[in-house]
Amino acid sequence: MLETSARLLRLLSLLQAHRDWPGADLAERLGVTARTVRRDVERLRELGYPVHASPGTGGGYRLGAGARLPPLLLDDEEAVAVAVGLQTAAGQGVEGIGETCVRALAKLEQVLPDRLRRRVAAINAVTVPMLRAPTARVDLAVLTELAHACRDAERLRFRYRDHAGAESRRIVEPHRLVCTERRWYLVAWDTERAAWRTFRADRITPTPPHGPRFTPRTPPAGDLAEYVSRGVSTAAYAERAVIRLLVPAEEAARVVGPSDGTLEPEGEGSCLLRTGAGGLDVLVIHVLLMGVDFEVVEPPELTERLRAARDLLSRALGE
């Protein structure tokens, strides 16, 4: 039988791992009687952990949210995953989160056993993240406010600044936050325009109070990441193109970010890129900078611009 202190830690770990635990299952896992489980639960409550109990035959225990953050009990794999995740998150485009991640990582590394600290150090030492520098940072408080409104299905009021700097007031039914390497987006139903819209989070200034609550609508697409990618990389632009990249989709994804366009696997050695830009000349540069072989599917005008670029380069090289 486990000693009392070790058993309490084991009980706390089990309660953190699952939402609900029947008392009999906890007793079996800990190798004790149901009465001992009840006593241990009382001890956890005395220590400040809000353990809720439901009576009856199908009753059990659940760890609720408390006023203070309890110590997290992580196994080896979870601890390494959290440490590596904090290291990666420190470079993302959320204002103020980088320093917070570094502080949390420092606390975690301080209590990691040597064997796990070496694993984390080894991963970080040989890993070069291929992350693009964020083009716009969003305030963490704003991001949290948007997330709460999505979670609670509560109407959101905010001022929105478009790409030209013009501001408008919006009332929306927020659905989900979608993040890329460089930006965060809010997918929401715009109540005044009666349509789904995608808003850049860094251009949102919440104007509480929010509410009332609403019944969530069917989202505009099953894959919201693809929906946002298509909207910000193609649909928003006057000039659009379909390009056949003569490399597998997995290889193309290394040079084509979610805000650059959407990729559609076409076969083992090619894929289709759907993208857009403010002008055809910008599309020419965009495609050339990818550094992969390609064919223009549409529009034919893009092919003409590529020929013009080829002739210009030939003259510059004296060919």
QUIVENGI-V354621 format. One line per field, one symbol per residue. ss: DSSP state (a for helix, b for strand, c for the rest). psi: psi as a letter, one per 30 degrees, with the letter a starting at -180 (. if undefined). burial: # if it has 9 or more other C-alpha atoms within 8 Angstrom, else .. A space follows every 10 residues. Layout:
ss = ???
psi = ???
burial = ???
This chain:
ss = cccaaaaaaa aaaaaaaccc bbaaaaaaaa cccaaaaaaa aaaaaacccc bbbbcccccb bbbccccccc cccccaaaaa aaaaaaaaac cccbbcaaaa aaaaaaaaaa accaaaaaaa aaaaaacccc cccccccbba aaaaaaaaaa aacbbbbbbb bcccccbbbb bbbbbbbbbc cccbbbbbbb ccccbbbbbb aaabbbcccc ccbccccccc cccaaaaaaa aaaaacccbb bbbbbcccaa aacccccccc cbbbbccccc bbbbbbbcca aaaaaaaacc cccbbbbbca aaaaaaaaaa aaaaaaccc
psi = kkleeeeeee eeeeefflek jkeeeeeeef hlleeeeeee eeeeeffgki jkkkllegla kkjlkafljl kkjkleeeee eeeeeeeeff glhkkffeee eeeeeeeefe fkleeeeeee eeeeegkjki kkkkfkkkke eeeeeeeeee eghkkkklkk kafffkklkk jljkelkkka fflkkkkljj eefhlklkkk efgkjkilll lalljklklf lejfeeeeee effdfflekl lkkjkhllee eefffjleff lkkjkfaegl lkkklllfle eeeeeeeeff glklkkellf feeeeeeeee eeeeeegh.
burial = ......#### ######...# ###..###.# .#.#.##..# #..##...## #.......## ###....... ........## ..##.##### .####.##.# ##.##..##. .#...##.## ..##...... ...#..#### .##.###.## ..######## #........# ########.. ########## #....#.### ####.#...# .......... ...#.##### #####.#### #########. .##..#.### ###.#...## #######..# .###...... .....####. .##.##.... ...#.....
